[in-house]
Every structure is written in structure tokens, then in C-alpha cells.
């Protein structure tokens, strides 16, 4: 098994491509070791000293390291954990698989606007940030402000504010006049 790695815009994250499907649908975010109970793969990766976050996409695993930890020191152990997991035949996630739609629901008077926001995120934004090892999901819409949750490489990325303000905010404002601002939220 050959696992490729790619750098991301976030220097604290690295994208691992095992050459196999990681998740059939959706994404899964494990921002801390105590959130990884249902994932044997995430638990293996968190067992590597210095790992602070794990994120799964369709064909990749994004790993976040602690500040002060060098990739050269932990990358071999992470590669080994991923390889061992896929060779073991264990599931990536035990129990119910993640939902394909990771966005928060929203009905009510702004339902049509929210539907447009989600469609633009799904078609224009999420595919681009997945290339960088992350995901951005809709969290809410209130009086012109769109709240988005950043995951994987996007969480804590130094360029995430620029991506939100100059990229996503401008895109949404262009297509949806009711949108005035975009803000990040914690999970």
C-alpha cells in the first residue's frame, strides 16, 4: 500500500491519500482525541504523540499536529497507523455512517435563502476546500449573516479568514443579495 501526502495551506495539517475510499459519503471531523470513540482509524492516528485533530473526506485523511511538533518526527508513525488500519479490515467508522449532508438544517422564513446558500457551498466552495484537505459547512443564517463551520485543514488555517471574507463572502453576496457577511463558528 502506497500512501501519498500533500501539504495544505495550513502548515499544521497534512493530507494523507491512501489510494482507497475513506468515507463513502460525507465527512467526519475529530477535533480532539475524546471525539474519536466511534472511529478505529481516528483512534489509531490519535495514538501518535503530537496529533491534535483528524478529519476524513471521501478519499483522504487530514491530520493536524500540535504546535512545536515537526512533521518529520510524526509523519512515519501516522503513515504506519493508516496503513495498519486499512490492512486490518476494520471499519473507518463503527456504527452509523456520516450523513451526506453535513449542513445544519434551516426552515422558516429564510428557507429559500438558506437553500441557495447550501447549494453554492456544495457546488462552488466545498469541492475546492476538499482539495486542500478540509470542509466548510453551513451552520446558520441570521439577519444577513451566514455562519459557517470550518473543519479539517480549514480549521485554524492562517488563510481561513481571507478565504471566508474575500472568497466565500464575496461569492455569496454576488449571488444572494440578502447575504451581508460571513462569519466562522466553532463546532
ZIBELSUL-V583214 format. One record per residue. N is the residue number from 1. SS is DSSP state (~ for helix, > for strand, _ for the rest). NEAR is the number of other ideal C-beta (glycine too) atoms within 12 Angstrom. Layout:
BEGIN
n=N ss=SS near=NEAR
n=N ss=SS near=NEAR
END
This chain:
BEGIN
n=1 ss=_ near=17
n=2 ss=_ near=13
n=3 ss=_ near=29
n=4 ss=> near=18
n=5 ss=> near=26
n=6 ss=> near=23
n=7 ss=> near=21
n=8 ss=_ near=36
n=9 ss=_ near=30
n=10 ss=_ near=31
n=11 ss=_ near=18
n=12 ss=_ near=32
n=13 ss=> near=41
n=14 ss=> near=40
n=15 ss=> near=37
n=16 ss=> near=45
n=17 ss=> near=29
n=18 ss=_ near=31
n=19 ss=_ near=17
n=20 ss=_ near=25
n=21 ss=_ near=18
n=22 ss=_ near=38
n=23 ss=_ near=30
n=24 ss=_ near=19
n=25 ss=_ near=19
n=26 ss=_ near=27
n=27 ss=_ near=40
n=28 ss=> near=38
n=29 ss=> near=36
n=30 ss=> near=36
n=31 ss=_ near=28
n=32 ss=_ near=19
n=33 ss=~ near=23
n=34 ss=~ near=13
n=35 ss=~ near=21
n=36 ss=_ near=28
n=37 ss=_ near=15
n=38 ss=_ near=20
n=39 ss=_ near=32
n=40 ss=~ near=27
n=41 ss=~ near=37
n=42 ss=~ near=40
n=43 ss=~ near=26
n=44 ss=~ near=30
n=45 ss=~ near=41
n=46 ss=~ near=33
n=47 ss=_ near=22
n=48 ss=_ near=32
n=49 ss=_ near=18
n=50 ss=_ near=26
n=51 ss=> near=37
n=52 ss=> near=29
n=53 ss=> near=40
n=54 ss=> near=47
n=55 ss=> near=50
n=56 ss=> near=46
n=57 ss=_ near=39
n=58 ss=_ near=26
n=59 ss=_ near=24
n=60 ss=_ near=38
n=61 ss=> near=49
n=62 ss=> near=50
n=63 ss=> near=45
n=64 ss=> near=42
n=65 ss=> near=32
n=66 ss=_ near=22
n=67 ss=_ near=11
n=68 ss=_ near=12
n=69 ss=_ near=22
n=70 ss=_ near=16
n=71 ss=~ near=27
n=72 ss=~ near=13
n=73 ss=~ near=16
n=74 ss=~ near=29
n=75 ss=~ near=25
n=76 ss=~ near=17
n=77 ss=~ near=24
n=78 ss=~ near=38
n=79 ss=~ near=27
n=80 ss=~ near=20
n=81 ss=~ near=33
n=82 ss=~ near=42
n=83 ss=~ near=23
n=84 ss=~ near=23
n=85 ss=~ near=33
n=86 ss=~ near=27
n=87 ss=~ near=16
n=88 ss=~ near=15
n=89 ss=_ near=11
n=90 ss=_ near=18
n=91 ss=_ near=23
n=92 ss=_ near=39
n=93 ss=_ near=30
n=94 ss=_ near=16
n=95 ss=_ near=12
n=96 ss=_ near=12
n=97 ss=_ near=20
n=98 ss=_ near=27
n=99 ss=_ near=17
n=100 ss=_ near=15
n=101 ss=_ near=19
n=102 ss=_ near=32
n=103 ss=_ near=30
n=104 ss=_ near=23
n=105 ss=_ near=18
n=106 ss=_ near=23
n=107 ss=_ near=12
n=108 ss=_ near=13
n=109 ss=_ near=12
n=110 ss=_ near=24
n=111 ss=~ near=14
n=112 ss=~ near=16
n=113 ss=~ near=29
n=114 ss=~ near=29
n=115 ss=~ near=21
n=116 ss=~ near=27
n=117 ss=~ near=39
n=118 ss=~ near=32
n=119 ss=~ near=21
n=120 ss=~ near=32
n=121 ss=~ near=40
n=122 ss=~ near=24
n=123 ss=~ near=14
n=124 ss=~ near=22
n=125 ss=~ near=35
n=126 ss=~ near=34
n=127 ss=~ near=17
n=128 ss=~ near=23
n=129 ss=~ near=40
n=130 ss=~ near=35
n=131 ss=~ near=24
n=132 ss=_ near=34
n=133 ss=_ near=41
n=134 ss=> near=40
n=135 ss=> near=40
n=136 ss=> near=45
n=137 ss=> near=39
n=138 ss=> near=36
n=139 ss=> near=28
n=140 ss=> near=26
n=141 ss=> near=36
n=142 ss=> near=22
n=143 ss=_ near=15
n=144 ss=_ near=21
n=145 ss=> near=24
n=146 ss=> near=42
n=147 ss=> near=32
n=148 ss=> near=44
n=149 ss=> near=32
n=150 ss=> near=44
n=151 ss=> near=42
n=152 ss=> near=44
n=153 ss=_ near=43
n=154 ss=_ near=45
n=155 ss=_ near=39
n=156 ss=_ near=29
n=157 ss=_ near=31
n=158 ss=_ near=16
n=159 ss=_ near=22
n=160 ss=~ near=33
n=161 ss=~ near=20
n=162 ss=~ near=17
n=163 ss=~ near=29
n=164 ss=~ near=31
n=165 ss=~ near=20
n=166 ss=~ near=15
n=167 ss=~ near=27
n=168 ss=~ near=37
n=169 ss=~ near=30
n=170 ss=~ near=21
n=171 ss=~ near=27
n=172 ss=~ near=37
n=173 ss=~ near=23
n=174 ss=~ near=14
n=175 ss=~ near=21
n=176 ss=_ near=28
n=177 ss=_ near=11
n=178 ss=_ near=21
n=179 ss=_ near=31
n=180 ss=_ near=18
n=181 ss=> near=22
n=182 ss=> near=38
n=183 ss=> near=26
n=184 ss=> near=30
n=185 ss=> near=22
n=186 ss=_ near=14
n=187 ss=_ near=21
END
